[in-house]
Amino acid sequence: MRRERLRDLLLDLGLWGLLSVPVLLRLDPNDGGSWGQVAAGVAVLGVCVAFCRSLPLVSLGITVAVSLASTVELYTPAYSLGLVVFGYLSGRRQEHTRAALALFGAVAAAGLGLVLGSGVSIAQWFTLVLALALAIVAPWLTGRYVRQYARLVRTGWELAERMEREQTAVAERERLRERSRIAGDMHDSLGHELALIALRAAALEVDPALGARQQEAAGELRLAAAGATARLRDIIGVLRTGEETPGTRTAPAGETVEEVVERARASGLRVELTVTGPDGGTPPMVDRAAHRVVQESLTNAARHAPGAPVRVSLERGGGTLKVSVANGPAGHAPAPSGGTGLVGLDERVRLAGGRLSHGPDGAGGFAVRAVLPLEPGAAASGASTGSTGAVAAAQTAAPAAPTSVRERDRARREVRQGLARAIWIPLALVTALGLVMLGFGLWTQSRSFLDRDDYVALRLGDPLTADAERLPPHPLDGPPAGAPAEPPGTDRCLYYRSTLLAAVPVYRLCLADGRLADKALVG
């Protein structure tokens, strides 16, 4: 912080010294100035430099006031460099443009008032406006462009840093999502094993060959397995993020559907497996999804419909694999379920490009059906459910532009607008000034234009003065270049334009003793 302040102080002192050089050179007593003017000018520039960081428009306004005090034309050799520098710094350091535009308008209006109040030629006001456009407005626009460009560069670096942070966050979310999938697989596998343990314990609990103590221990084992399953579901439920996207790949389990069914049979579950259709390769994602459908369905059947027969069907054909697991009616009221297994199962099938349906089968039982594509990247055929349609619509919808992209485009638009203003505003000012000067010139020329009929009507010897009603109000300042000498014996000659636009020829009216002594077309 101290180094920055010291650097700024040194830069300001250097700027003050640079701006004071024209004052020392042009206001020197040898050039018609005085040491008092030199001291006052240097002090004023020091005040302007002191304010140019916090209040740059104040510095510009003070410099303009000093210049106008010297001449109504605004341009002075002593302060012209100050006008350029403070005009640039105002554009570079001022946030908003409205105050600067108001200052420019106030300078033009004040200059017009000074011209009209002092009685000088209106042409000096045009000189003031031209000096305002070239010495103040043009540097100000340059400063605005530099400010906008620096802002674009700063925004670019900020966006780059933000994108780097976003990439880091995306990588972290991906790691968390993968951990969530692993946790889901743990839940699926361990939940299935715990359900089979509970099923075996229930069979031992009612086995008449065991004593009461052994049956009681088996019941405790069944309750412990059920409790462990519930706690596992709660813990894994906290880890589920629900952010998996289509196309995510997980490693398929080595266990086949047939092996899952055989393990369930060995645990005492009545399961019937039917496989139809031609044999062929199955994509790993589809194979894992089919494995999960059968595994989760058998787990639910063992948990909620113990003792009921279960039918498992695998049907290949038409480029799809249809998996169906249906169980008969339960022998007693099923235990409550949190529904996480079917929700995860639906997500797993969706990730494989298929669709899942589940519900009562109409015979008092429950059925889970999945249709999976056998071709990688192909969606399952047939009508999809409402939720699947919503998912597909969400996937095909065009993603919104990231915030960083929108901010980058906004910064680019602002820079383009700044460039357009830097080009068109000076052109518009110069064009407007040219039109005003053209109109003023035409008006001035019309004030010295003598109509041909009025010229012909003038007779030698007629009483005539410069302010006569038949003459234009403002004669020309003198004869045009190359005009013949005025006739001898005349008091003075008046010159008037013969055409509105051309400078020559002109009408010459020479007076003697208040009468028209000679008239001619000269030039």
C-alpha positions as CSV (number, residue, x, y, z in Angstrom):
1,M,0.0,0.0,0.0
2,R,2.8,2.4,0.9
3,R,4.6,1.6,-2.4
4,E,1.5,2.3,-4.4
5,R,0.9,5.7,-2.6
6,L,4.5,6.6,-3.1
7,R,4.3,5.7,-6.8
8,D,1.1,7.7,-7.2
9,L,2.7,10.7,-5.5
10,L,5.7,10.6,-7.8
11,L,3.5,10.3,-10.9
12,D,1.4,13.3,-9.8
13,L,4.5,15.4,-9.1
14,G,5.9,14.5,-12.5
15,L,2.5,15.4,-14.2
16,W,2.5,18.7,-12.3
17,G,5.9,19.5,-13.5
18,L,5.1,18.6,-17.1
19,L,1.9,20.7,-17.2
20,S,3.8,23.7,-15.6
21,V,6.3,23.9,-18.5
22,P,4.0,25.6,-21.0
23,V,2.9,28.1,-18.3
24,L,6.5,29.0,-17.5
25,L,7.3,29.4,-21.2
26,R,4.2,31.3,-22.4
27,L,3.6,33.6,-19.3
28,D,7.2,34.6,-18.9
29,P,7.6,38.4,-18.5
30,N,9.7,38.5,-21.6
31,D,6.7,37.1,-23.6
32,G,4.3,39.7,-22.2
33,G,3.3,37.9,-19.0
34,S,4.2,38.4,-15.4
35,W,5.6,36.4,-12.6
36,G,2.3,36.7,-10.8
37,Q,0.5,35.0,-13.7
38,V,3.2,32.3,-13.7
39,A,2.8,31.6,-10.0
40,A,-1.0,31.6,-10.2
41,G,-1.0,29.3,-13.2
42,V,1.4,26.8,-11.6
43,A,-0.6,26.8,-8.3
44,V,-3.8,26.2,-10.2
45,L,-2.3,23.3,-12.1
46,G,-1.1,21.9,-8.8
47,V,-4.6,22.0,-7.3
48,C,-5.9,20.3,-10.5
49,V,-3.3,17.5,-10.2
50,A,-4.2,17.0,-6.6
51,F,-7.9,16.5,-7.5
52,C,-7.4,14.5,-10.7
53,R,-7.6,11.1,-9.0
54,S,-10.7,11.5,-6.9
55,L,-12.5,14.3,-8.8
56,P,-11.1,14.4,-12.3
57,L,-14.0,16.5,-13.7
58,V,-13.3,19.2,-11.1
59,S,-9.7,19.4,-12.3
60,L,-10.9,19.7,-15.9
61,G,-13.5,22.3,-15.0
62,I,-10.8,24.5,-13.2
63,T,-8.5,24.3,-16.2
64,V,-11.4,25.2,-18.6
65,A,-12.2,28.2,-16.3
66,V,-8.6,29.5,-16.4
67,S,-8.5,29.1,-20.2
68,L,-11.8,31.0,-20.7
69,A,-10.5,33.7,-18.4
70,S,-7.6,34.1,-20.8
71,T,-9.5,34.0,-24.0
72,V,-13.1,33.3,-25.1
73,E,-11.7,31.0,-27.8
74,L,-10.7,28.5,-25.0
75,Y,-7.4,27.5,-26.7
76,T,-4.4,29.0,-25.0
77,P,-0.8,27.9,-25.4
78,A,-0.2,27.9,-21.6
79,Y,-3.1,25.6,-20.7
80,S,-3.8,23.6,-23.9
81,L,-1.7,20.7,-22.6
82,G,-3.7,20.7,-19.3
83,L,-7.0,20.6,-21.2
84,V,-5.8,17.5,-23.2
85,V,-4.4,15.7,-20.1
86,F,-7.3,16.4,-17.8
87,G,-9.8,15.6,-20.5
88,Y,-8.2,12.2,-21.0
89,L,-8.0,11.5,-17.2
90,S,-11.7,12.4,-16.8
91,G,-12.6,9.8,-19.4
92,R,-10.2,7.3,-17.9
93,R,-11.1,7.7,-14.2
94,Q,-14.7,8.8,-14.2
95,E,-17.3,6.0,-13.9
96,H,-20.3,7.7,-15.4
97,T,-20.5,9.9,-18.5
98,R,-23.5,12.1,-17.7
99,A,-21.6,14.6,-15.6
100,A,-18.9,14.9,-18.3
101,L,-21.5,15.6,-21.0
102,A,-23.2,18.1,-18.8
103,L,-19.8,19.9,-18.3
104,F,-19.2,20.0,-22.1
105,G,-22.6,21.5,-22.7
106,A,-22.0,24.1,-19.9
107,V,-18.6,25.1,-21.4
108,A,-20.2,25.6,-24.8
109,A,-23.1,27.6,-23.3
110,A,-20.7,29.7,-21.1
111,G,-18.6,30.5,-24.2
112,L,-21.6,31.6,-26.1
113,G,-22.6,33.9,-23.2
114,L,-19.1,35.4,-23.1
115,V,-19.0,36.0,-26.8
116,L,-22.4,37.7,-26.9
117,G,-21.6,39.7,-23.7
118,S,-18.3,41.0,-24.9
119,G,-19.6,41.9,-28.4
120,V,-16.9,40.0,-30.3
121,S,-17.5,38.1,-33.5
122,I,-19.6,35.0,-33.2
123,A,-16.8,33.2,-35.2
124,Q,-14.8,33.1,-31.9
125,W,-17.6,30.9,-30.4
126,F,-17.1,28.4,-33.3
127,T,-13.4,28.4,-32.5
128,L,-14.3,27.7,-28.9
129,V,-16.5,24.8,-29.9
130,L,-13.8,23.4,-32.2
131,A,-11.2,23.6,-29.4
132,L,-13.7,22.0,-27.0
133,A,-14.1,19.1,-29.4
134,L,-10.5,18.6,-30.2
135,A,-8.7,19.4,-27.0
136,I,-11.2,18.0,-24.4
137,V,-13.9,15.8,-25.9
138,A,-11.6,13.7,-28.1
139,P,-9.1,13.0,-25.3
140,W,-12.1,12.2,-23.0
141,L,-13.4,9.7,-25.5
142,T,-9.9,8.2,-25.8
143,G,-9.8,7.8,-22.0
144,R,-13.3,6.1,-22.1
145,Y,-12.0,3.6,-24.6
146,V,-8.9,2.8,-22.5
147,R,-11.1,2.4,-19.5
148,Q,-13.5,0.0,-21.3
149,Y,-10.6,-2.0,-22.7
150,A,-9.0,-2.3,-19.2
151,R,-12.4,-3.4,-17.9
152,L,-12.7,-6.1,-20.6
153,V,-9.2,-7.4,-19.7
154,R,-10.0,-7.4,-16.0
155,T,-13.3,-9.2,-16.7
156,G,-11.5,-11.8,-18.8
157,W,-9.1,-12.6,-16.0
158,E,-12.0,-12.8,-13.5
159,L,-13.9,-15.1,-15.8
160,A,-10.8,-17.3,-16.2
161,E,-10.4,-17.6,-12.4
162,R,-14.1,-18.3,-12.0
163,M,-14.0,-21.0,-14.7
164,E,-11.1,-22.6,-13.0
165,R,-13.0,-22.6,-9.7
166,E,-16.0,-24.0,-11.5
167,Q,-13.9,-26.8,-13.0
168,T,-12.6,-27.6,-9.6
169,A,-16.1,-27.7,-8.2
170,V,-17.3,-29.9,-11.1
171,A,-14.5,-32.3,-10.5
172,E,-15.4,-32.4,-6.8
173,R,-19.1,-33.0,-7.5
174,E,-18.1,-35.8,-9.9
175,R,-16.1,-37.5,-7.2
176,L,-19.0,-37.1,-4.8
177,R,-21.4,-38.5,-7.4
178,E,-19.2,-41.5,-8.0
179,R,-19.0,-42.1,-4.2
180,S,-22.8,-41.9,-4.1
181,R,-23.1,-44.6,-6.8
182,I,-20.6,-46.8,-5.0
183,A,-22.6,-46.3,-1.8
184,G,-25.8,-47.2,-3.8
185,D,-24.2,-50.4,-5.0
186,M,-23.1,-51.2,-1.4
187,H,-26.7,-50.7,-0.3
188,D,-28.0,-52.9,-3.1
189,S,-25.6,-55.7,-2.5
190,L,-25.6,-55.7,1.3
191,G,-29.3,-55.1,1.4
192,H,-29.8,-58.2,-0.7
193,E,-27.5,-60.3,1.5
194,L,-29.2,-59.0,4.7
195,A,-32.6,-59.8,3.3
196,L,-31.5,-63.3,2.5
197,I,-30.1,-63.7,6.1
198,A,-33.4,-62.5,7.5
199,L,-35.2,-65.0,5.3
200,R,-33.1,-67.9,6.5
201,A,-33.4,-66.7,10.1
202,A,-37.2,-66.6,9.6
203,A,-37.1,-70.2,8.3
204,L,-35.1,-71.3,11.3
205,E,-37.5,-69.4,13.7
206,V,-40.4,-71.7,12.6
207,D,-38.4,-74.9,12.2
208,P,-40.0,-77.5,14.6
209,A,-36.7,-79.4,14.7
210,L,-35.1,-76.6,16.8
211,G,-35.7,-75.9,20.4
212,A,-37.4,-72.8,21.8
213,R,-34.1,-71.2,22.7
214,Q,-32.7,-71.7,19.2
215,Q,-35.9,-70.4,17.6
216,E,-35.7,-67.3,19.8
217,A,-32.1,-66.7,18.8
218,A,-33.2,-67.1,15.1
219,G,-35.9,-64.5,15.7
220,E,-33.4,-62.2,17.2
221,L,-31.1,-62.7,14.2
222,R,-34.0,-61.9,11.9
223,L,-34.8,-58.7,13.7
224,A,-31.2,-57.7,13.8
225,A,-30.8,-58.3,10.0
226,A,-34.0,-56.2,9.4
227,G,-32.7,-53.4,11.6
228,A,-29.3,-53.5,10.0
229,T,-31.1,-53.2,6.6
230,A,-33.1,-50.2,7.8
231,R,-30.0,-48.5,9.2
232,L,-28.1,-49.2,6.0
233,R,-30.9,-47.6,4.0
234,D,-30.8,-44.5,6.2
235,I,-27.1,-44.1,6.0
236,I,-26.9,-44.6,2.3
237,G,-29.9,-42.3,1.8
238,V,-27.8,-39.4,3.2
239,L,-25.1,-40.1,0.7
240,R,-27.4,-40.2,-2.3
241,T,-27.2,-37.0,-4.4
242,G,-29.6,-37.7,-7.2
243,E,-27.2,-35.9,-9.7
244,E,-26.3,-38.8,-11.9
245,T,-26.6,-38.0,-15.5
246,P,-27.4,-40.3,-18.5
247,G,-24.3,-42.0,-19.9
248,T,-22.6,-42.5,-16.5
249,R,-20.9,-45.8,-16.4
250,T,-20.4,-48.1,-13.4
251,A,-18.6,-51.4,-13.4
252,P,-20.9,-54.4,-13.9
253,A,-21.0,-57.0,-11.2
254,G,-19.5,-60.4,-12.0
255,E,-22.6,-62.2,-10.8
256,T,-25.2,-63.2,-13.5
257,V,-28.9,-63.2,-13.2
258,E,-29.0,-67.0,-13.0
259,E,-26.6,-66.9,-10.1
260,V,-28.8,-64.4,-8.3
261,V,-31.8,-66.6,-8.7
262,E,-29.9,-69.7,-7.5
263,R,-28.7,-67.9,-4.4
264,A,-32.3,-66.8,-3.7
265,R,-33.5,-70.4,-4.1
266,A,-30.7,-71.6,-1.7
267,S,-32.0,-69.1,0.8
268,G,-35.5,-70.7,0.7
269,L,-37.2,-68.3,-1.7
270,R,-39.5,-70.0,-4.3
271,V,-38.2,-68.6,-7.6
272,E,-38.9,-69.6,-11.2
273,L,-36.6,-68.4,-14.0
274,T,-37.7,-68.2,-17.7
275,V,-35.2,-67.2,-20.4
276,T,-36.5,-66.8,-24.0
277,G,-35.0,-65.4,-27.2
278,P,-31.6,-65.9,-28.9
279,D,-28.4,-65.8,-26.9
280,G,-26.1,-62.8,-27.6
281,G,-23.8,-60.3,-26.1
282,T,-25.3,-57.8,-23.6
283,P,-23.8,-54.3,-23.1
284,P,-22.2,-54.1,-19.7
285,M,-24.5,-51.3,-18.6
286,V,-27.6,-53.2,-19.6
287,D,-26.2,-56.4,-18.0
288,R,-25.6,-54.5,-14.7
289,A,-29.1,-52.9,-14.9
290,A,-30.8,-56.3,-15.5
291,H,-28.8,-57.8,-12.6
292,R,-30.0,-54.9,-10.4
293,V,-33.6,-55.3,-11.4
294,V,-33.7,-58.9,-10.5
295,Q,-31.7,-58.5,-7.4
296,E,-33.7,-55.6,-6.0
297,S,-37.0,-57.3,-7.0
298,L,-36.1,-60.5,-5.2
299,T,-35.0,-58.6,-2.2
300,N,-38.3,-56.8,-2.0
301,A,-40.2,-60.0,-2.6
302,A,-38.3,-61.7,0.3
303,R,-38.8,-58.7,2.5
304,H,-42.5,-57.8,1.8
305,A,-44.0,-61.0,0.5
306,P,-42.2,-63.9,2.3
307,G,-43.3,-67.3,1.2
308,A,-44.9,-66.0,-2.0
309,P,-43.8,-67.6,-5.3
310,V,-41.7,-65.4,-7.6
311,R,-41.5,-65.5,-11.4
312,V,-38.4,-64.1,-13.1
313,S,-38.5,-63.7,-16.9
314,L,-35.8,-62.6,-19.3
315,E,-36.9,-62.1,-22.9
316,R,-34.6,-61.1,-25.8
317,G,-36.0,-59.8,-29.1
318,G,-36.5,-56.7,-31.2
319,G,-33.2,-55.2,-30.0
320,T,-34.3,-55.1,-26.4
321,L,-34.1,-57.1,-23.2
322,K,-37.3,-57.3,-21.2
323,V,-36.9,-58.2,-17.6
324,S,-39.9,-59.1,-15.4
325,V,-40.1,-60.1,-11.8
326,A,-43.5,-60.8,-10.3
327,N,-44.4,-62.3,-7.0
328,G,-47.7,-63.7,-5.8
329,P,-49.8,-62.3,-3.0
330,A,-48.1,-62.0,0.4
331,G,-49.1,-64.3,3.2
332,H,-49.3,-61.4,5.7
333,A,-49.1,-57.6,5.7
334,P,-45.9,-56.4,4.1
335,A,-43.4,-54.4,6.2
336,P,-43.2,-50.6,5.4
337,S,-40.6,-49.6,2.8
338,G,-38.9,-46.3,2.3
339,G,-39.1,-46.7,-1.5
340,T,-35.4,-45.8,-2.1
341,G,-34.7,-49.1,-3.7
342,L,-37.2,-48.7,-6.5
343,V,-36.2,-45.0,-7.0
344,G,-32.6,-46.0,-7.4
345,L,-33.6,-48.9,-9.6
346,D,-35.5,-46.5,-11.9
347,E,-32.4,-44.3,-12.0
348,R,-30.1,-47.3,-12.9
349,V,-32.4,-48.4,-15.7
350,R,-32.7,-44.8,-17.0
351,L,-28.9,-44.5,-17.0
352,A,-28.8,-47.7,-19.2
353,G,-31.2,-46.0,-21.7
354,G,-34.3,-48.1,-20.7
355,R,-37.5,-47.6,-18.8
356,L,-39.0,-49.2,-15.6
357,S,-42.5,-49.8,-14.5
358,H,-43.8,-51.3,-11.3
359,G,-47.0,-51.9,-9.4
360,P,-49.7,-54.4,-8.6
361,D,-50.1,-57.1,-11.2
362,G,-53.9,-57.5,-10.8
363,A,-53.7,-60.9,-9.0
364,G,-52.8,-59.6,-5.6
365,G,-49.1,-59.6,-6.3
366,F,-46.5,-57.1,-7.3
367,A,-44.5,-56.9,-10.6
368,V,-41.4,-55.0,-11.6
369,R,-40.8,-54.7,-15.4
370,A,-37.9,-53.2,-17.3
371,V,-37.2,-52.7,-21.0
372,L,-33.5,-52.3,-21.8
373,P,-31.9,-51.6,-25.2
374,L,-29.4,-54.2,-26.4
375,E,-27.7,-51.7,-28.7
376,P,-25.3,-49.1,-27.0
377,G,-26.7,-45.6,-27.1
378,A,-30.2,-46.7,-28.3
379,A,-33.3,-45.9,-26.2
380,A,-35.8,-48.5,-25.4
381,S,-38.7,-48.7,-27.9
382,G,-42.3,-48.2,-27.0
383,A,-44.3,-45.6,-25.2
384,S,-42.6,-44.1,-22.2
385,T,-44.1,-43.1,-18.9
386,G,-44.8,-39.5,-18.0
387,S,-41.7,-39.3,-15.9
388,T,-39.5,-40.7,-18.6
389,G,-40.9,-38.2,-21.1
390,A,-40.1,-35.4,-18.7
391,V,-36.5,-36.7,-18.3
392,A,-36.1,-36.9,-22.1
393,A,-37.4,-33.4,-22.5
394,A,-35.0,-32.1,-19.9
395,Q,-32.1,-33.9,-21.6
396,T,-32.9,-32.5,-25.1
397,A,-33.6,-29.0,-23.9
398,A,-30.9,-26.6,-24.9
399,P,-28.8,-25.7,-21.9
400,A,-28.8,-22.1,-20.7
401,A,-25.6,-20.2,-21.3
402,P,-23.3,-20.2,-18.3
403,T,-23.1,-17.0,-16.2
404,S,-19.5,-16.5,-17.2
405,V,-20.4,-16.6,-20.9
406,R,-23.2,-14.0,-20.4
407,E,-20.8,-11.7,-18.5
408,R,-18.2,-12.0,-21.2
409,D,-20.7,-11.1,-23.9
410,R,-21.9,-8.2,-21.8
411,A,-18.4,-6.9,-21.3
412,R,-17.8,-7.2,-25.1
413,R,-21.0,-5.3,-25.9
414,E,-19.9,-2.5,-23.5
415,V,-16.5,-2.3,-25.2
416,R,-18.1,-2.2,-28.6
417,Q,-20.5,0.5,-27.5
418,G,-17.6,2.4,-26.1
419,L,-15.7,2.2,-29.4
420,A,-18.8,3.2,-31.3
421,R,-19.2,6.3,-29.0
422,A,-15.5,7.1,-29.4
423,I,-15.9,7.2,-33.2
424,W,-19.4,8.5,-33.7
425,I,-19.5,11.2,-31.1
426,P,-16.6,13.1,-32.5
427,L,-17.9,12.7,-36.0
428,A,-21.3,13.9,-34.9
429,L,-19.8,16.9,-33.1
430,V,-17.7,17.8,-36.1
431,T,-20.7,17.4,-38.4
432,A,-22.9,19.4,-36.2
433,L,-20.3,22.1,-35.9
434,G,-19.8,22.2,-39.6
435,L,-23.5,22.5,-40.3
436,V,-23.8,25.3,-37.7
437,M,-20.8,27.1,-39.3
438,L,-22.2,26.6,-42.8
439,G,-25.6,28.0,-41.7
440,F,-23.9,30.9,-40.0
441,G,-21.8,31.6,-43.0
442,L,-24.8,31.6,-45.3
443,W,-26.7,33.9,-42.9
444,T,-23.7,36.3,-42.8
445,Q,-23.4,36.3,-46.6
446,S,-27.1,37.0,-46.9
447,R,-26.6,40.1,-44.8
448,S,-24.2,41.5,-47.3
449,F,-26.0,40.4,-50.5
450,L,-27.3,43.1,-52.8
451,D,-30.1,42.0,-55.2
452,R,-29.5,42.8,-58.9
453,D,-32.8,44.7,-59.3
454,D,-31.9,46.9,-56.3
455,Y,-28.5,47.6,-57.8
456,V,-30.0,48.6,-61.2
457,A,-32.5,50.8,-59.4
458,L,-29.8,52.9,-57.9
459,R,-29.1,56.1,-59.8
460,L,-26.0,58.3,-59.8
461,G,-26.6,61.4,-57.6
462,D,-29.2,59.7,-55.4
463,P,-28.7,60.5,-51.7
464,L,-27.2,57.4,-50.2
465,T,-25.7,56.3,-46.9
466,A,-24.4,52.9,-45.6
467,D,-27.5,52.4,-43.5
468,A,-30.0,53.2,-46.3
469,E,-33.0,51.0,-46.4
470,R,-32.3,49.9,-50.0
471,L,-28.8,48.6,-49.0
472,P,-28.0,45.4,-47.1
473,P,-27.2,45.9,-43.4
474,H,-23.6,44.7,-43.5
475,P,-21.3,45.7,-46.4
476,L,-18.1,43.7,-46.9
477,D,-15.0,44.6,-45.0
478,G,-13.1,45.7,-48.2
479,P,-12.6,45.2,-51.9
480,P,-11.8,41.7,-53.1
481,A,-8.3,40.8,-54.3
482,G,-7.5,42.1,-57.7
483,A,-10.2,44.8,-57.7
484,P,-9.5,48.1,-59.6
485,A,-8.6,51.2,-57.7
486,E,-11.4,53.3,-56.4
487,P,-12.3,56.4,-58.5
488,P,-10.8,59.7,-57.4
489,G,-13.0,62.4,-55.8
490,T,-15.1,59.9,-53.7
491,D,-15.3,59.8,-50.0
492,R,-15.5,56.0,-49.6
493,C,-16.8,52.9,-51.4
494,L,-19.1,50.2,-50.2
495,Y,-18.8,46.6,-51.4
496,Y,-21.7,44.1,-51.6
497,R,-22.0,40.5,-52.8
498,S,-23.6,40.1,-56.2
499,T,-24.3,36.4,-55.6
500,L,-25.1,34.6,-52.3
501,L,-22.4,31.9,-52.5
502,A,-19.5,33.3,-54.7
503,A,-17.0,35.8,-53.3
504,V,-16.6,37.6,-56.6
505,P,-17.7,39.6,-58.5
506,V,-19.1,42.3,-56.1
507,Y,-21.0,45.5,-56.4
508,R,-19.0,48.6,-55.6
509,L,-20.9,51.8,-54.6
510,C,-18.8,54.9,-54.2
511,L,-20.1,57.9,-52.2
512,A,-19.3,61.6,-52.4
513,D,-20.9,64.2,-50.1
514,G,-23.6,61.6,-49.2
515,R,-24.6,60.9,-52.8
516,L,-23.9,58.0,-55.1
517,A,-21.0,59.1,-57.3
518,D,-20.1,55.8,-59.0
519,K,-21.3,52.2,-59.2
520,A,-19.6,49.2,-60.8
521,L,-19.3,45.4,-60.8
522,V,-15.8,44.6,-59.9
523,G,-13.7,41.5,-59.2
